[in-house]
C-alpha cells in the first residue's frame, strides 16, 4: 500500500499547483474577463519567488513576491483590456509570450542557484498513521491552504453581497453599471486577485514543488489550469476535484516508470495534455450545459458609454 499512499501524496501536491491557478482564473472569468496569460504570469512569479527565497531564505516571502509579480502583470493586462479595450485573447497570448521570454532572460543567473534545505512538514499525531499519514498528513501547509482558498471562494461567490456583485458584472455588466456599480474597477480588482493566485501557484512550483529555477519550468500548467475552469463549469469545488484528477494523471507517469511498467516515456509525458483535450471534447458535446454555467459576458468588452 505504500506506493499507493505515495501516489496519493504526489497527486495532492501536483493538484495544488493547478487548483490555485485555476481558482485565480475562475475569479477572472466570473467577472467576465478571459486571461490567456496564466503561463507567463506563473513563469514570472516562479522566478520572483525563487529569487526572493535565494536572497532572503524565507519561503513565505517568496510566496508574497510571486503573488506581487502575478498581480502586477495582471494589472497591466487589466488596464489594456478593460480601459483600452484591446482584444482579451490576443492580449493574454502576448502576456504569456512576454512572461516566457522575460523569465528566461531575467532568470539566467539563477539557474545554478540552490535554495536552503526545506523544513519537513508533518501534522503531529496524524503523520505517523499507517497509509493515511504518508498520503494526507505530511504536506506543505499550502496544500491545505489550497482547500481553504476553494472553500473561501465558494463562500465569497455565493454567500456574500460582494460575490453577488462580482457575478453580476460577469453576467450583465450593463445592468450592474446602471445600478451604479463601478464595473471597470471591479473587473480590474478581480483580474488582479486572479493574477495574485496564479502568482502564488508559480511561486509554489519553484520554491516547494520543484525547488529550483529552470527556463520554462511551468511546462504548460498555466494552460491546463485555464482548461480546468471550463472542465469545472466555473464551480470552485469542481475546480478542486479536477485539479486533483489532472494532478493524479501527471504523477501517474512517474509511478508507472518507478514500478517498471514498460511504456514509452514520451507517451506518459503527454498523458496530462491528452486528458485535457479528451475532457474538453467531452464537455463540448453538451453546449447547453456550458451555456447554463458560463458567465454570459465572458470575453466581451464593456463600454460604459454605450
N, C-alpha and C positions, 0 to 999 in steps of 0.2 A: 504493500500500500504506500510505501514511502515515495516511489516515483510519481504516483498519482497525486500525493499531497504536494510535492514539489511543483507539479504541473499546475495545480490549482493556485499555488502561491505566485508562480510566474504569470499566470493569467490575470490575477488581480493587479499585479504590478504593471503589466503591459496595458491592461484596460484602463488603468488610472490616467495614463497619458492621453488616450483617446477620449475618455469621458470628460476630463476637464476642458480640453479644447472644444469638444462638441457642444458642451453646455454653454461655452462662450459664444460660439457661432449661433446657437439656438436663441440666445438673447438678441443678437443682431437681427435674426430673421423674424423673431416675434415683433420687432419694431419695423419690419418691412425692408430691411437692408440685407443684401447678399454680399458677403465679403469673401472673395476667392483668394485673398492674400494670406490665408492662415499659415500656409507652408513657409512663406517668407517671414511672417511675424514670429513664428516659432523658432526659425533659424537664428534670427537676430536676438531673440530673447534667450535662446540657449547659449549664445556667445556671451551676452551680457551677464547672465547668471554664472557661467563658468569663470569668466574673468573676475567677477566680484569675489567669488569664493577663493580664487587663486590669491588675490591681494588682501583679503580680509580673514579668510579661514572660516567664515560663517555661511552655512548653507541657507539660513533664513534670510540673510541679506542678499544672497544670490537669488532666492525666490522673489524678493522685493524688486531687485534690479530687473529680473525677467519680466515681471508684471509691468514695471515702468516702461520698459522698452516696447512691450506689446501695446500698451495703452497709447504711447506716443505715436507709433506707426499707425495705429487705428484712428487716432485723432486726425492725422494728415489725410488718411483715406476718407474719413468722415467729412472733413471740410470740402474735399474735392467733389464728393458725390452728393452731399446734402445741400451745400451752398452754391457750388459752381455747376452742379447738375451734370457732371461727367458721367459717362456710362459706368454703371456699377461693376459689370462683368469685366470690362476692359481695364478699369482702374484696379480691380482686385488682382487680375493677372499681372499687371505691371508691378504691383506691390510684392507679389510672390517672386517675380523675377529679380526685383531690386533686392529683396531680402536675401535671396540665394547668393547673388553676386557680392553684395556688401559684406555679408557674414564671412564669405570665403576670403575676401581681401583683408578685412579687419582682423580676422581670426588666425591669419597665417602664423603669427608669433606665438600663439597659444597651443599649437599642435603638439609640441613636445612637453607642455606643462602637465603637472600632476596635481591632484587635489589631496588635501590632508586625509588621513585614514578616517573612514566614517564610523560613527557610533553604531553598534548593532542594537537595533530596536527590538524590544520584546515586551509583551504585556505580562507583568508578574502574575504567577499563579495559573495563567492560561497558556503561556508559550510552551510549557512542558507537557501539555496534554498529548496523548498519542494521536497521531494523524492530524487532529484539528489544530494543535499548536503550530506545527510546521506549515499548515495550509493557510491559517487565518490570523494568527496572533504574533507573527514576527515581522511585521511590515513597518515601513516608514510611516510616521503619522499622517503624511499627505495621502496615503491610500485610504485611511479612514476619513480624512477631511473631505475627500472627493465625494464620498457618500453624503456627508453633511452638506456639501455645496448643492448636490442634487435635491436633497430634501428641502433645503432653504429656498431653492429656486422654485420648487413646486408651491411652497407656502407663499412666496412673494407673488408669483404669477396669478394664483387662483384664490388667494385669501386676503390680499391687500388692495387698497384703492390704487396705490402706485402701479401695481401689477396690472390692474384692470385698465388703467390709462395707457400703459405701455402696449398692451394687446390691442387696445382701440386704435392706437396710432398705426399699428401694423395692419389692422383690418380696414379702417377708413380714416386716413389722415385728414381728409376734407372735413369730416364730421367732427373730429377732435379739434381741429383748428377753429371751426365755427363755434365750438363750446368754450373757446378761449385758451386752449392748451398750446404751449409753445412746441409745436411738432418737431421743428428742426433741432431745437436744443435737446428734446427728449431722445430723438434718434441719435444725436451725437453722443449723449451720455451712454446710451445702450451700446453703441459701437465701441466706445472706449472701455466699457465694462467687459464686453466680449473680447476685446483685444488684450485686456489685462489677464483674463483667464487663459487665452491662447499663450500669452507670455509665460504664465505660471507653468503651463504644460511643457513649454520649451525648456524653461529653466530646470524643471524636474528631470527631463531627459538627460541633460548634460551634467547635472550635479549629483543625481541619485540613481537614476535608471541605468545609464551607462556613463559613469563619472569620468568623462574625457571630452576633448573637443576635436572633431574632425570635420572637414568640409562636407556639407550635405547630410549631416548625421540624423536629421529628422526623417529622411528617407521615405517621404510620401505620407507620413502620419497626418499631416495637415489636410491632405486630400481625402484620406479615409474619414477623418473627423467631419469634413464637410458632407460626405456621403451619408454619414451616420445620422445627421439631423433629418434627412429625408427618410432614411430607413426607420427612424423612430417616430415619424409623422409629427415632429415638433413637440414631443412629450418628454419632459426631463427623465421620468422613470424609465421609459423605453430607451432613451439615450444611454443610461447607465447599463441596462441589460445588453444592449447592442455593443457597447464598448467592451464589455467582458467577453462577449461572444467572439468579436474580432480579435481581442487580445489572446483568447484561447487558440484561435486558428493560427495566429502569429507564432505563439510559443510552441505549438504542436510540432512544427518543423524541427526545432532543436531537440525535442524529446524523442521524436521518431529516430533521428540520427543517433542520439545517445544510446538507445536500446538496440541499435544495429539494424533497423529497417532499411532494406536496400531500395531506396527511392532516390532518383537523381536530385541533387541539392538544388538545382535550378527550378525543378518542379515545386519543391517545398517552399522555396523563396517566393514564388509567385502566388502561393495559396491565398494570402490575405487579399490580394488585389482581385483574384478570380472570385473570391467570396463576395467582395464588394460589388463587382459587376453583376453577379448572379442575383444578389439581393435586390439591387436597383431594377433589374429587368423584371423580377417577380412583382415588385411593388408597382411598376409602371403598367402592369396588366390590369390594374384596377384604378383608373384615373379618377373615378368618382370619390374613392376613399381618400386620395391625396387632396382633391379639391376641398373636401369637407374639413380636413385638418390644417391645410396650408393657409397661412395668413393671406388675406385677399390682395393686399397691396405689396406683396413681397417683390422686390426688384423694380418697382415702379417709382419714378421720380415724383416729388411733390412740389408744386408751385403754389405758394401761399396766395399769390395774387389772382389765381385762376378760380 
